[in-house]
């Protein structure tokens, strides 16, 4: 019985880790999406303040969330 508990416990730990990793990845993608939306909304003065030109901002804003 202990062996079965050990096996299922390891599997559960693996599943828990995979769930945490998946949630972390989804959070990262959402943050990228938000950041890129903010970047797209910056005016030229704001972009100069952060050292980015309009073309670079547009390129980054249009990048897919998974990159």
MITIZA-622790 format. One record per residue (C-alpha): x, y, z; residue number from 1. Coordinates in nm, 2 decimals. Last residue first. Example, Ala and Ser with C-alpha at 12.3 -4.5 7.8 and 13.67 -1.06 7.14 Angstrom:
BEGIN
<seba><xx>1.37</xx><yy>-0.11</yy><zz>0.71</zz><n>2</n></seba>
<seba><xx>1.23</xx><yy>-0.45</yy><zz>0.78</zz><n>1</n></seba>
This chain:
BEGIN
<seba><xx>0.72</xx><yy>3.55</yy><zz>-2.82</zz><n>67</n></seba>
<seba><xx>0.40</xx><yy>3.38</yy><zz>-2.70</zz><n>66</n></seba>
<seba><xx>0.20</xx><yy>3.71</yy><zz>-2.70</zz><n>65</n></seba>
<seba><xx>0.25</xx><yy>3.75</yy><zz>-3.08</zz><n>64</n></seba>
<seba><xx>0.45</xx><yy>4.06</yy><zz>-3.18</zz><n>63</n></seba>
<seba><xx>0.24</xx><yy>4.35</yy><zz>-3.29</zz><n>62</n></seba>
<seba><xx>0.33</xx><yy>4.58</yy><zz>-3.00</zz><n>61</n></seba>
<seba><xx>0.70</xx><yy>4.50</yy><zz>-3.04</zz><n>60</n></seba>
<seba><xx>0.71</xx><yy>4.60</yy><zz>-3.41</zz><n>59</n></seba>
<seba><xx>0.50</xx><yy>4.91</yy><zz>-3.34</zz><n>58</n></seba>
<seba><xx>0.73</xx><yy>5.02</yy><zz>-3.06</zz><n>57</n></seba>
<seba><xx>1.04</xx><yy>4.96</yy><zz>-3.27</zz><n>56</n></seba>
<seba><xx>0.89</xx><yy>5.17</yy><zz>-3.55</zz><n>55</n></seba>
<seba><xx>0.78</xx><yy>5.45</yy><zz>-3.31</zz><n>54</n></seba>
<seba><xx>1.13</xx><yy>5.49</yy><zz>-3.17</zz><n>53</n></seba>
<seba><xx>1.22</xx><yy>5.36</yy><zz>-2.82</zz><n>52</n></seba>
<seba><xx>1.44</xx><yy>5.54</yy><zz>-2.57</zz><n>51</n></seba>
<seba><xx>1.20</xx><yy>5.54</yy><zz>-2.27</zz><n>50</n></seba>
<seba><xx>1.16</xx><yy>5.91</yy><zz>-2.28</zz><n>49</n></seba>
<seba><xx>1.15</xx><yy>5.91</yy><zz>-2.66</zz><n>48</n></seba>
<seba><xx>0.85</xx><yy>5.67</yy><zz>-2.65</zz><n>47</n></seba>
<seba><xx>0.68</xx><yy>5.91</yy><zz>-2.41</zz><n>46</n></seba>
<seba><xx>0.73</xx><yy>6.20</yy><zz>-2.64</zz><n>45</n></seba>
<seba><xx>0.61</xx><yy>6.00</yy><zz>-2.94</zz><n>44</n></seba>
<seba><xx>0.29</xx><yy>5.90</yy><zz>-2.78</zz><n>43</n></seba>
<seba><xx>0.24</xx><yy>5.57</yy><zz>-2.59</zz><n>42</n></seba>
<seba><xx>-0.07</xx><yy>5.36</yy><zz>-2.67</zz><n>41</n></seba>
<seba><xx>0.12</xx><yy>5.08</yy><zz>-2.84</zz><n>40</n></seba>
<seba><xx>0.34</xx><yy>5.04</yy><zz>-2.54</zz><n>39</n></seba>
<seba><xx>0.04</xx><yy>5.01</yy><zz>-2.31</zz><n>38</n></seba>
<seba><xx>-0.10</xx><yy>4.73</yy><zz>-2.54</zz><n>37</n></seba>
<seba><xx>0.24</xx><yy>4.56</yy><zz>-2.55</zz><n>36</n></seba>
<seba><xx>0.26</xx><yy>4.56</yy><zz>-2.17</zz><n>35</n></seba>
<seba><xx>-0.09</xx><yy>4.41</yy><zz>-2.14</zz><n>34</n></seba>
<seba><xx>-0.02</xx><yy>4.13</yy><zz>-2.39</zz><n>33</n></seba>
<seba><xx>0.32</xx><yy>4.06</yy><zz>-2.23</zz><n>32</n></seba>
<seba><xx>0.15</xx><yy>4.04</yy><zz>-1.89</zz><n>31</n></seba>
<seba><xx>-0.11</xx><yy>3.80</yy><zz>-2.02</zz><n>30</n></seba>
<seba><xx>0.16</xx><yy>3.58</yy><zz>-2.17</zz><n>29</n></seba>
<seba><xx>0.35</xx><yy>3.57</yy><zz>-1.85</zz><n>28</n></seba>
<seba><xx>0.04</xx><yy>3.49</yy><zz>-1.65</zz><n>27</n></seba>
<seba><xx>-0.04</xx><yy>3.20</yy><zz>-1.89</zz><n>26</n></seba>
<seba><xx>0.32</xx><yy>3.07</yy><zz>-1.84</zz><n>25</n></seba>
<seba><xx>0.29</xx><yy>3.09</yy><zz>-1.46</zz><n>24</n></seba>
<seba><xx>-0.04</xx><yy>2.91</yy><zz>-1.47</zz><n>23</n></seba>
<seba><xx>0.11</xx><yy>2.63</yy><zz>-1.69</zz><n>22</n></seba>
<seba><xx>0.41</xx><yy>2.60</yy><zz>-1.46</zz><n>21</n></seba>
<seba><xx>0.19</xx><yy>2.58</yy><zz>-1.15</zz><n>20</n></seba>
<seba><xx>-0.03</xx><yy>2.31</yy><zz>-1.32</zz><n>19</n></seba>
<seba><xx>0.28</xx><yy>2.12</yy><zz>-1.43</zz><n>18</n></seba>
<seba><xx>0.42</xx><yy>2.13</yy><zz>-1.07</zz><n>17</n></seba>
<seba><xx>0.09</xx><yy>2.00</yy><zz>-0.93</zz><n>16</n></seba>
<seba><xx>0.08</xx><yy>1.72</yy><zz>-1.18</zz><n>15</n></seba>
<seba><xx>0.43</xx><yy>1.61</yy><zz>-1.09</zz><n>14</n></seba>
<seba><xx>0.35</xx><yy>1.63</yy><zz>-0.72</zz><n>13</n></seba>
<seba><xx>0.03</xx><yy>1.42</yy><zz>-0.79</zz><n>12</n></seba>
<seba><xx>0.24</xx><yy>1.16</yy><zz>-0.99</zz><n>11</n></seba>
<seba><xx>0.49</xx><yy>1.14</yy><zz>-0.70</zz><n>10</n></seba>
<seba><xx>0.21</xx><yy>1.10</yy><zz>-0.45</zz><n>9</n></seba>
<seba><xx>0.04</xx><yy>0.83</yy><zz>-0.67</zz><n>8</n></seba>
<seba><xx>0.36</xx><yy>0.63</yy><zz>-0.68</zz><n>7</n></seba>
<seba><xx>0.44</xx><yy>0.68</yy><zz>-0.31</zz><n>6</n></seba>
<seba><xx>0.08</xx><yy>0.59</yy><zz>-0.21</zz><n>5</n></seba>
<seba><xx>0.10</xx><yy>0.28</yy><zz>-0.43</zz><n>4</n></seba>
<seba><xx>0.43</xx><yy>0.18</yy><zz>-0.27</zz><n>3</n></seba>
<seba><xx>0.29</xx><yy>0.24</yy><zz>0.08</zz><n>2</n></seba>
<seba><xx>0.00</xx><yy>0.00</yy><zz>0.00</zz><n>1</n></seba>
